[in-house]
Amino acid sequence: MTLRHYLSFLSAAFLIMAMYIAGNAVGFFVEPITMELGFTRSAFSLYISLSTLTGVFVLPLIGQFLPKFGAKRLLIGGGLWVSLGFVWLAFATHLWQFYLGGIFLGLFMMPITMFLAILLINNWFTAKKGLMMGLLNASGGLAGAIVSMIMPTFLDNFGWRMGYFLIAGLFALLTVPNALFLLVENPGSIGLNAYGNELSAQTQNNEPIHALSIPYEEAKKMKSFYILFIGIFLSAFGGGMMQHLPAHFSGLEFTSGQVGSLFSLVMAGMIIANISVGALNDKIDSTITLTVVVVCMVIALFFLATTRSFLALSIVMFILAFGLGGPAVLTPLVVSEVFGIGDYPRIWSILGMAPSIGMSISGPLWGAVYDVTGSYAIGMYAMMGLAIIYGICYLFALKNGPLKQPLNVTSI
């Protein structure tokens, strides 16, 4: 592996860090903004959903036009655009202004973070892709943990409006210089190969790997495609819960410092969880890894709904990290395992919409659960069932997908 491969991973990691900082920090804004401006939590959370839904509709277009415009120009323009969107939110006083800001953010937030980061990993790494995907998400967990430690105190001292300015600055810092000095979309453009390309990759029948790739036009006609879409959609409901975790902990009468500590434990736990899930997937089997992730999610949700002990919740946060972080690592890997890599960008541009739709719907639903019941407990019990269902959907796709022959790839 050359220095350029490491730098390309670092470029992708910065994009994921930007996404985690922007995505996870919003949870700390729910309580102060709704209390100051008099919004319900479900109504306020809708701006996050509008942002996510906008990204859903934009993502397929970005996938088609990316070859024409190039990743560098997309990242520079998108990084500045999203940063200005957070500046807009800093001046918002009415719900419609938050909603408009959410749409503004959604136009480029997901395309220049998660989509580009996964594209870079796929372009630059053939071998050890699970580990690299785990490390990628772990870098986001590290950024999220740091921000979670800083944000509660920052908001207490400087207010939520300055908090949006802070996010805007961090987002611009991680995207624009990245595009100018670090990002290289394809290794072939500078005379290099993807890491692992020199290794043999054949089926047990000695067929080339490309023979196993399912074209997008065929994939979208298959039952596994839609079952997996449903599973990915449901797996994202945990991300919607993340937006409300700080508010949930505040409702347990923890101090702002304790709330930040618990949220930081989730983010820190994701660093370990993401690396472990990626490595486990490479070494053992996707079905076993998936089962571990779902079991961790169910256990963590049960204790989140039933305990008020800070010490107990501190332990639960590490278990929750595996349940929440696992799908982010596993989903792109499962998609490539089920449908192959030949037409991966087009297939992922559709299946990759599922978590965004799930996030956009689940955020307001979690807020509505609190508005109606005064607690998030019922939602956590329901999420236990959804976790089991999405696990079954993933397992169905893995067992019944069009690609059933394992690959024999020489280890490094």
One Martini backbone bead per residue (centre of mass of N, CA, C, O) as a GRO file, in nm:
protein
  412
    1MET     BB    1   0.094   0.037   0.025
    2THR     BB    2   0.067   0.360  -0.041
    3LEU     BB    3   0.052   0.685   0.040
    4ARG     BB    4  -0.194   0.743  -0.148
    5HIS     BB    5  -0.385   0.545  -0.007
    6TYR     BB    6  -0.385   0.686   0.266
    7LEU     BB    7  -0.484   0.964   0.160
    8SER     BB    8  -0.754   0.859   0.049
    9PHE     BB    9  -0.862   0.769   0.316
   10LEU     BB   10  -0.842   1.047   0.454
   11SER     BB   11  -1.040   1.186   0.267
   12ALA     BB   12  -1.282   1.006   0.342
   13ALA     BB   13  -1.272   1.060   0.650
   14PHE     BB   14  -1.336   1.364   0.639
   15LEU     BB   15  -1.621   1.325   0.524
   16ILE     BB   16  -1.734   1.160   0.762
   17MET     BB   17  -1.678   1.368   0.978
   18ALA     BB   18  -1.865   1.584   0.866
   19MET     BB   19  -2.123   1.414   0.892
   20TYR     BB   20  -2.111   1.350   1.198
   21ILE     BB   21  -2.105   1.635   1.303
   22ALA     BB   22  -2.369   1.732   1.170
   23GLY     BB   23  -2.560   1.492   1.257
   24ASN     BB   24  -2.502   1.472   1.580
   25ALA     BB   25  -2.527   1.772   1.678
   26VAL     BB   26  -2.841   1.819   1.642
   27GLY     BB   27  -2.934   1.686   1.913
   28PHE     BB   28  -2.841   1.945   2.093
   29PHE     BB   29  -3.074   2.146   1.962
   30VAL     BB   30  -3.358   2.059   2.043
   31GLU     BB   31  -3.405   2.176   2.328
   32PRO     BB   32  -3.320   2.483   2.306
   33ILE     BB   33  -3.503   2.555   2.061
   34THR     BB   34  -3.785   2.460   2.164
   35MET     BB   35  -3.778   2.636   2.421
   36GLU     BB   36  -3.731   2.921   2.290
   37LEU     BB   37  -3.949   2.891   2.026
   38GLY     BB   38  -4.197   2.672   2.078
   39PHE     BB   39  -4.150   2.396   1.968
   40THR     BB   40  -4.193   2.097   1.868
   41ARG     BB   41  -4.008   1.818   1.820
   42SER     BB   42  -4.144   1.715   1.562
   43ALA     BB   43  -4.139   1.982   1.402
   44PHE     BB   44  -3.833   2.032   1.415
   45SER     BB   45  -3.736   1.748   1.296
   46LEU     BB   46  -3.835   1.802   1.001
   47TYR     BB   47  -3.581   1.946   0.891
   48ILE     BB   48  -3.410   1.689   0.881
   49SER     BB   49  -3.595   1.534   0.686
   50LEU     BB   50  -3.576   1.733   0.450
   51SER     BB   51  -3.277   1.697   0.409
   52THR     BB   52  -3.280   1.391   0.352
   53LEU     BB   53  -3.489   1.384   0.118
   54THR     BB   54  -3.330   1.560  -0.073
   55GLY     BB   55  -3.091   1.362  -0.095
   56VAL     BB   56  -3.248   1.129  -0.222
   57PHE     BB   57  -3.317   1.282  -0.498
   58VAL     BB   58  -3.016   1.367  -0.570
   59LEU     BB   59  -2.829   1.116  -0.577
   60PRO     BB   60  -2.887   0.996  -0.865
   61LEU     BB   61  -2.786   1.253  -1.012
   62ILE     BB   62  -2.498   1.251  -0.909
   63GLY     BB   63  -2.423   0.972  -1.027
   64GLN     BB   64  -2.454   1.075  -1.330
   65PHE     BB   65  -2.275   1.364  -1.311
   66LEU     BB   66  -1.991   1.305  -1.194
   67PRO     BB   67  -1.818   1.242  -1.454
   68LYS     BB   68  -1.848   1.540  -1.562
   69PHE     BB   69  -1.757   1.719  -1.297
   70GLY     BB   70  -1.640   1.590  -1.057
   71ALA     BB   71  -1.532   1.565  -0.730
   72LYS     BB   72  -1.394   1.835  -0.674
   73ARG     BB   73  -1.620   2.033  -0.756
   74LEU     BB   74  -1.836   1.911  -0.577
   75LEU     BB   75  -1.689   1.959  -0.301
   76ILE     BB   76  -1.650   2.260  -0.310
   77GLY     BB   77  -1.942   2.351  -0.360
   78GLY     BB   78  -2.079   2.177  -0.135
   79GLY     BB   79  -1.920   2.280   0.112
   80LEU     BB   80  -2.013   2.576   0.089
   81TRP     BB   81  -2.317   2.530   0.085
   82VAL     BB   82  -2.351   2.387   0.363
   83SER     BB   83  -2.222   2.606   0.537
   84LEU     BB   84  -2.437   2.822   0.463
   85GLY     BB   85  -2.674   2.663   0.583
   86PHE     BB   86  -2.582   2.693   0.883
   87VAL     BB   87  -2.589   2.999   0.885
   88TRP     BB   88  -2.890   3.024   0.837
   89LEU     BB   89  -2.978   2.875   1.103
   90ALA     BB   90  -2.854   3.092   1.300
   91PHE     BB   91  -3.105   3.303   1.198
   92ALA     BB   92  -3.339   3.144   1.288
   93THR     BB   93  -3.711   3.175   1.403
   94HIS     BB   94  -3.866   2.987   1.204
   95LEU     BB   95  -3.977   2.700   1.074
   96TRP     BB   96  -3.946   2.768   0.767
   97GLN     BB   97  -3.640   2.827   0.795
   98PHE     BB   98  -3.558   2.542   0.874
   99TYR     BB   99  -3.677   2.399   0.629
  100LEU     BB  100  -3.514   2.549   0.414
  101GLY     BB  101  -3.239   2.470   0.532
  102GLY     BB  102  -3.274   2.165   0.497
  103ILE     BB  103  -3.291   2.168   0.189
  104PHE     BB  104  -3.023   2.307   0.139
  105LEU     BB  105  -2.847   2.085   0.270
  106GLY     BB  106  -2.954   1.827   0.105
  107LEU     BB  107  -2.825   1.879  -0.180
  108PHE     BB  108  -2.504   1.800  -0.051
  109MET     BB  109  -2.446   1.635   0.201
  110MET     BB  110  -2.448   1.332   0.103
  111PRO     BB  111  -2.285   1.342  -0.171
  112ILE     BB  112  -2.008   1.468  -0.014
  113THR     BB  113  -1.984   1.224   0.186
  114MET     BB  114  -2.082   0.922   0.177
  115PHE     BB  115  -2.069   0.878  -0.129
  116LEU     BB  116  -1.769   0.961  -0.174
  117ALA     BB  117  -1.640   0.774   0.036
  118ILE     BB  118  -1.732   0.503  -0.087
  119LEU     BB  119  -1.607   0.554  -0.363
  120LEU     BB  120  -1.312   0.565  -0.267
  121ILE     BB  121  -1.295   0.282  -0.147
  122ASN     BB  122  -1.373   0.131  -0.412
  123ASN     BB  123  -1.137   0.256  -0.590
  124TRP     BB  124  -0.876   0.196  -0.376
  125PHE     BB  125  -1.019  -0.088  -0.274
  126THR     BB  126  -1.022  -0.449  -0.274
  127ALA     BB  127  -0.884  -0.519  -0.029
  128LYS     BB  128  -0.998  -0.489   0.289
  129LYS     BB  129  -1.284  -0.341   0.281
  130GLY     BB  130  -1.408  -0.386   0.560
  131LEU     BB  131  -1.188  -0.247   0.726
  132MET     BB  132  -1.201   0.029   0.580
  133MET     BB  133  -1.498   0.081   0.649
  134GLY     BB  134  -1.457   0.073   0.954
  135LEU     BB  135  -1.246   0.302   0.971
  136LEU     BB  136  -1.420   0.516   0.847
  137ASN     BB  137  -1.646   0.513   1.070
  138ALA     BB  138  -1.452   0.556   1.309
  139SER     BB  139  -1.375   0.845   1.237
  140GLY     BB  140  -1.660   0.951   1.288
  141GLY     BB  141  -1.675   0.866   1.585
  142LEU     BB  142  -1.445   1.047   1.680
  143ALA     BB  143  -1.571   1.315   1.598
  144GLY     BB  144  -1.835   1.275   1.759
  145ALA     BB  145  -1.705   1.254   2.041
  146ILE     BB  146  -1.577   1.533   2.051
  147VAL     BB  147  -1.833   1.701   1.997
  148SER     BB  148  -1.999   1.582   2.239
  149MET     BB  149  -1.810   1.716   2.454
  150ILE     BB  150  -1.842   2.021   2.353
  151MET     BB  151  -2.140   2.112   2.283
  152PRO     BB  152  -2.292   2.149   2.555
  153THR     BB  153  -2.103   2.374   2.665
  154PHE     BB  154  -2.118   2.562   2.424
  155LEU     BB  155  -2.428   2.612   2.437
  156ASP     BB  156  -2.434   2.721   2.729
  157ASN     BB  157  -2.226   2.969   2.666
  158PHE     BB  158  -2.323   3.060   2.340
  159GLY     BB  159  -2.534   2.905   2.198
  160TRP     BB  160  -2.701   2.781   1.916
  161ARG     BB  161  -2.605   2.983   1.701
  162MET     BB  162  -2.299   2.935   1.742
  163GLY     BB  163  -2.317   2.632   1.684
  164TYR     BB  164  -2.369   2.663   1.377
  165PHE     BB  165  -2.103   2.808   1.317
  166LEU     BB  166  -1.921   2.577   1.402
  167ILE     BB  167  -2.021   2.370   1.194
  168ALA     BB  168  -1.957   2.535   0.942
  169GLY     BB  169  -1.649   2.547   0.985
  170LEU     BB  170  -1.589   2.242   1.001
  171PHE     BB  171  -1.705   2.162   0.727
  172ALA     BB  172  -1.522   2.338   0.551
  173LEU     BB  173  -1.247   2.221   0.654
  174LEU     BB  174  -1.319   1.909   0.554
  175THR     BB  175  -1.368   1.985   0.233
  176VAL     BB  176  -1.217   2.206   0.068
  177PRO     BB  177  -0.916   2.126   0.121
  178ASN     BB  178  -0.957   1.838   0.033
  179ALA     BB  179  -1.016   1.902  -0.269
  180LEU     BB  180  -0.749   2.069  -0.328
  181PHE     BB  181  -0.514   1.851  -0.179
  182LEU     BB  182  -0.635   1.525  -0.164
  183LEU     BB  183  -0.827   1.450  -0.384
  184VAL     BB  184  -0.863   1.124  -0.557
  185GLU     BB  185  -1.077   0.939  -0.733
  186ASN     BB  186  -0.858   0.781  -0.921
  187PRO     BB  187  -0.577   0.590  -0.952
  188GLY     BB  188  -0.543   0.594  -1.270
  189SER     BB  189  -0.490   0.914  -1.294
  190ILE     BB  190  -0.183   0.843  -1.139
  191GLY     BB  191  -0.078   0.538  -1.201
  192LEU     BB  192  -0.261   0.351  -1.023
  193ASN     BB  193  -0.381   0.101  -0.803
  194ALA     BB  194  -0.576  -0.081  -0.640
  195TYR     BB  195  -0.584  -0.231  -0.349
  196GLY     BB  196  -0.557  -0.576  -0.466
  197ASN     BB  197  -0.542  -0.608  -0.786
  198GLU     BB  198  -0.304  -0.831  -0.782
  199LEU     BB  199  -0.514  -1.018  -0.700
  200SER     BB  200  -0.687  -1.295  -0.706
  201ALA     BB  201  -1.034  -1.320  -0.853
  202GLN     BB  202  -1.238  -1.605  -0.791
  203THR     BB  203  -1.420  -1.855  -0.832
  204GLN     BB  204  -1.469  -2.192  -0.780
  205ASN     BB  205  -1.490  -2.196  -1.119
  206ASN     BB  206  -1.285  -1.980  -1.238
  207GLU     BB  207  -1.429  -1.714  -1.246
  208PRO     BB  208  -1.466  -1.406  -1.298
  209ILE     BB  209  -1.585  -1.152  -1.107
  210HIS     BB  210  -1.762  -1.008  -1.333
  211ALA     BB  211  -1.959  -1.257  -1.369
  212LEU     BB  212  -2.107  -1.180  -1.080
  213SER     BB  213  -2.231  -0.930  -1.186
  214ILE     BB  214  -2.519  -0.729  -1.151
  215PRO     BB  215  -2.714  -0.559  -1.326
  216TYR     BB  216  -2.930  -0.312  -1.265
  217GLU     BB  217  -3.169  -0.406  -1.448
  218GLU     BB  218  -3.180  -0.686  -1.295
  219ALA     BB  219  -3.181  -0.616  -0.993
  220LYS     BB  220  -3.466  -0.453  -0.994
  221LYS     BB  221  -3.622  -0.749  -1.045
  222MET     BB  222  -3.545  -0.846  -0.763
  223LYS     BB  223  -3.634  -0.943  -0.451
  224SER     BB  224  -3.372  -0.873  -0.292
  225PHE     BB  225  -3.372  -0.570  -0.350
  226TYR     BB  226  -3.637  -0.503  -0.179
  227ILE     BB  227  -3.569  -0.640   0.085
  228LEU     BB  228  -3.311  -0.474   0.134
  229PHE     BB  229  -3.441  -0.198   0.133
  230ILE     BB  230  -3.614  -0.246   0.383
  231GLY     BB  231  -3.383  -0.310   0.577
  232ILE     BB  232  -3.232  -0.041   0.547
  233PHE     BB  233  -3.463   0.139   0.633
  234LEU     BB  234  -3.494   0.019   0.927
  235SER     BB  235  -3.196   0.064   1.026
  236ALA     BB  236  -3.231   0.392   1.037
  237PHE     BB  237  -3.398   0.433   1.306
  238GLY     BB  238  -3.151   0.460   1.492
  239GLY     BB  239  -3.063   0.739   1.383
  240GLY     BB  240  -3.315   0.888   1.483
  241MET     BB  241  -3.255   0.837   1.785
  242MET     BB  242  -2.987   0.995   1.806
  243GLN     BB  243  -3.124   1.281   1.792
  244HIS     BB  244  -3.272   1.210   2.095
  245LEU     BB  245  -3.073   1.130   2.321
  246PRO     BB  246  -3.011   1.395   2.468
  247ALA     BB  247  -3.309   1.443   2.548
  248HIS     BB  248  -3.343   1.180   2.706
  249PHE     BB  249  -3.121   1.238   2.919
  250SER     BB  250  -3.240   1.505   3.019
  251GLY     BB  251  -3.510   1.362   3.121
  252LEU     BB  252  -3.323   1.212   3.354
  253GLU     BB  253  -3.159   1.451   3.499
  254PHE     BB  254  -2.908   1.519   3.362
  255THR     BB  255  -2.640   1.670   3.299
  256SER     BB  256  -2.473   1.812   3.044
  257GLY     BB  257  -2.216   1.648   3.100
  258GLN     BB  258  -2.352   1.366   3.105
  259VAL     BB  259  -2.473   1.377   2.826
  260GLY     BB  260  -2.204   1.410   2.675
  261SER     BB  261  -2.074   1.149   2.783
  262LEU     BB  262  -2.276   0.944   2.670
  263PHE     BB  263  -2.247   1.029   2.373
  264SER     BB  264  -1.940   0.978   2.362
  265LEU     BB  265  -1.955   0.672   2.416
  266VAL     BB  266  -2.087   0.604   2.152
  267MET     BB  267  -1.869   0.719   1.966
  268ALA     BB  268  -1.634   0.556   2.085
  269GLY     BB  269  -1.766   0.277   2.039
  270MET     BB  270  -1.770   0.303   1.723
  271ILE     BB  271  -1.475   0.270   1.676
  272ILE     BB  272  -1.468  -0.026   1.766
  273ALA     BB  273  -1.713  -0.138   1.612
  274ASN     BB  274  -1.635  -0.077   1.317
  275ILE     BB  275  -1.372  -0.234   1.310
  276SER     BB  276  -1.487  -0.506   1.407
  277VAL     BB  277  -1.701  -0.549   1.188
  278GLY     BB  278  -1.513  -0.537   0.943
  279ALA     BB  279  -1.317  -0.765   1.031
  280LEU     BB  280  -1.530  -0.987   1.075
  281ASN     BB  281  -1.636  -0.987   0.783
  282ASP     BB  282  -1.362  -1.076   0.655
  283LYS     BB  283  -1.310  -1.345   0.838
  284ILE     BB  284  -1.601  -1.471   0.835
  285ASP     BB  285  -1.933  -1.353   0.835
  286SER     BB  286  -2.215  -1.176   0.763
  287THR     BB  287  -2.428  -1.327   0.935
  288ILE     BB  288  -2.280  -1.315   1.205
  289THR     BB  289  -2.237  -1.013   1.220
  290LEU     BB  290  -2.536  -0.936   1.204
  291THR     BB  291  -2.630  -1.083   1.459
  292VAL     BB  292  -2.460  -0.922   1.659
  293VAL     BB  293  -2.581  -0.644   1.596
  294VAL     BB  294  -2.879  -0.704   1.667
  295VAL     BB  295  -2.840  -0.799   1.959
  296CYS     BB  296  -2.717  -0.534   2.062
  297MET     BB  297  -2.962  -0.356   1.999
  298VAL     BB  298  -3.173  -0.497   2.177
  299ILE     BB  299  -3.030  -0.472   2.448
  300ALA     BB  300  -2.993  -0.162   2.453
  301LEU     BB  301  -3.294  -0.081   2.429
  302PHE     BB  302  -3.395  -0.208   2.689
  303PHE     BB  303  -3.212  -0.036   2.885
  304LEU     BB  304  -3.298   0.245   2.787
  305ALA     BB  305  -3.608   0.198   2.877
  306THR     BB  306  -3.539   0.097   3.204
  307THR     BB  307  -3.301   0.294   3.279
  308ARG     BB  308  -3.143   0.560   3.519
  309SER     BB  309  -2.848   0.480   3.521
  310PHE     BB  310  -2.545   0.607   3.454
  311LEU     BB  311  -2.366   0.357   3.474
  312ALA     BB  312  -2.535   0.165   3.301
  313LEU     BB  313  -2.543   0.351   3.046
  314SER     BB  314  -2.239   0.351   2.997
  315ILE     BB  315  -2.239   0.051   2.909
  316VAL     BB  316  -2.467   0.054   2.694
  317MET     BB  317  -2.324   0.240   2.484
  318PHE     BB  318  -2.134   0.017   2.372
  319ILE     BB  319  -2.357  -0.167   2.268
  320LEU     BB  320  -2.499   0.044   2.089
  321ALA     BB  321  -2.263   0.092   1.893
  322PHE     BB  322  -2.303  -0.179   1.742
  323GLY     BB  323  -2.602  -0.133   1.655
  324LEU     BB  324  -2.548   0.146   1.502
  325GLY     BB  325  -2.270   0.094   1.338
  326GLY     BB  326  -2.304  -0.167   1.171
  327PRO     BB  327  -2.477  -0.081   0.917
  328ALA     BB  328  -2.270   0.121   0.794
  329VAL     BB  329  -2.070  -0.114   0.724
  330LEU     BB  330  -2.248  -0.353   0.604
  331THR     BB  331  -2.426  -0.251   0.371
  332PRO     BB  332  -2.218  -0.210   0.136
  333LEU     BB  333  -2.115  -0.507   0.158
  334VAL     BB  334  -2.381  -0.656   0.104
  335VAL     BB  335  -2.439  -0.538  -0.172
  336SER     BB  336  -2.179  -0.655  -0.306
  337GLU     BB  337  -2.242  -0.955  -0.230
  338VAL     BB  338  -2.521  -0.975  -0.383
  339PHE     BB  339  -2.439  -0.792  -0.674
  340GLY     BB  340  -2.171  -0.676  -0.685
  341ILE     BB  341  -1.931  -0.443  -0.870
  342GLY     BB  342  -2.002  -0.362  -1.166
  343ASP     BB  343  -2.295  -0.186  -1.070
  344TYR     BB  344  -2.274  -0.037  -0.791
  345PRO     BB  345  -2.337   0.270  -0.816
  346ARG     BB  346  -2.635   0.233  -0.916
  347ILE     BB  347  -2.737   0.051  -0.691
  348TRP     BB  348  -2.654   0.245  -0.452
  349SER     BB  349  -2.824   0.496  -0.543
  350ILE     BB  350  -3.082   0.341  -0.440
  351LEU     BB  351  -3.021   0.190  -0.171
  352GLY     BB  352  -2.898   0.459  -0.041
  353MET     BB  353  -3.189   0.584   0.014
  354ALA     BB  354  -3.304   0.424   0.256
  355PRO     BB  355  -3.164   0.559   0.506
  356SER     BB  356  -3.275   0.843   0.446
  357ILE     BB  357  -3.572   0.777   0.469
  358GLY     BB  358  -3.560   0.660   0.754
  359MET     BB  359  -3.451   0.916   0.891
  360SER     BB  360  -3.681   1.115   0.803
  361ILE     BB  361  -3.908   0.952   0.953
  362SER     BB  362  -3.790   0.887   1.244
  363GLY     BB  363  -3.744   1.159   1.372
  364PRO     BB  364  -4.046   1.253   1.404
  365LEU     BB  365  -4.141   0.993   1.547
  366TRP     BB  366  -3.976   1.029   1.802
  367GLY     BB  367  -4.099   1.304   1.869
  368ALA     BB  368  -4.396   1.202   1.882
  369VAL     BB  369  -4.363   1.006   2.113
  370TYR     BB  370  -4.297   1.227   2.319
  371ASP     BB  371  -4.542   1.417   2.280
  372VAL     BB  372  -4.755   1.189   2.364
  373THR     BB  373  -4.592   1.034   2.626
  374GLY     BB  374  -4.315   1.169   2.755
  375SER     BB  375  -4.151   0.937   2.598
  376TYR     BB  376  -3.916   0.685   2.446
  377ALA     BB  377  -3.986   0.386   2.523
  378ILE     BB  378  -4.184   0.283   2.305
  379GLY     BB  379  -3.986   0.321   2.070
  380MET     BB  380  -3.776   0.115   2.178
  381TYR     BB  381  -3.954  -0.133   2.165
  382ALA     BB  382  -4.014  -0.112   1.861
  383MET     BB  383  -3.713  -0.122   1.768
  384MET     BB  384  -3.662  -0.415   1.841
  385GLY     BB  385  -3.842  -0.531   1.616
  386LEU     BB  386  -3.705  -0.386   1.374
  387ALA     BB  387  -3.427  -0.517   1.407
  388ILE     BB  388  -3.519  -0.804   1.344
  389ILE     BB  389  -3.637  -0.747   1.063
  390TYR     BB  390  -3.381  -0.635   0.925
  391GLY     BB  391  -3.214  -0.890   0.969
  392ILE     BB  392  -3.392  -1.075   0.793
  393CYS     BB  393  -3.354  -0.919   0.528
  394TYR     BB  394  -3.050  -0.955   0.504
  395LEU     BB  395  -3.048  -1.267   0.515
  396PHE     BB  396  -3.216  -1.313   0.265
  397ALA     BB  397  -3.022  -1.176   0.064
  398LEU     BB  398  -2.773  -1.356   0.130
  399LYS     BB  399  -2.921  -1.639   0.066
  400ASN     BB  400  -3.101  -1.528  -0.217
  401GLY     BB  401  -2.914  -1.408  -0.391
  402PRO     BB  402  -2.757  -1.409  -0.705
  403LEU     BB  403  -2.494  -1.438  -0.525
  404LYS     BB  404  -2.348  -1.759  -0.407
  405GLN     BB  405  -2.052  -1.755  -0.478
  406PRO     BB  406  -1.761  -1.766  -0.351
  407LEU     BB  407  -1.460  -1.604  -0.300
  408ASN     BB  408  -1.116  -1.647  -0.415
  409VAL     BB  409  -0.889  -1.467  -0.219
  410THR     BB  410  -0.589  -1.365  -0.179
  411SER     BB  411  -0.404  -1.307   0.075
  412ILE     BB  412  -0.186  -1.058   0.244
   0.00000   0.00000   0.00000
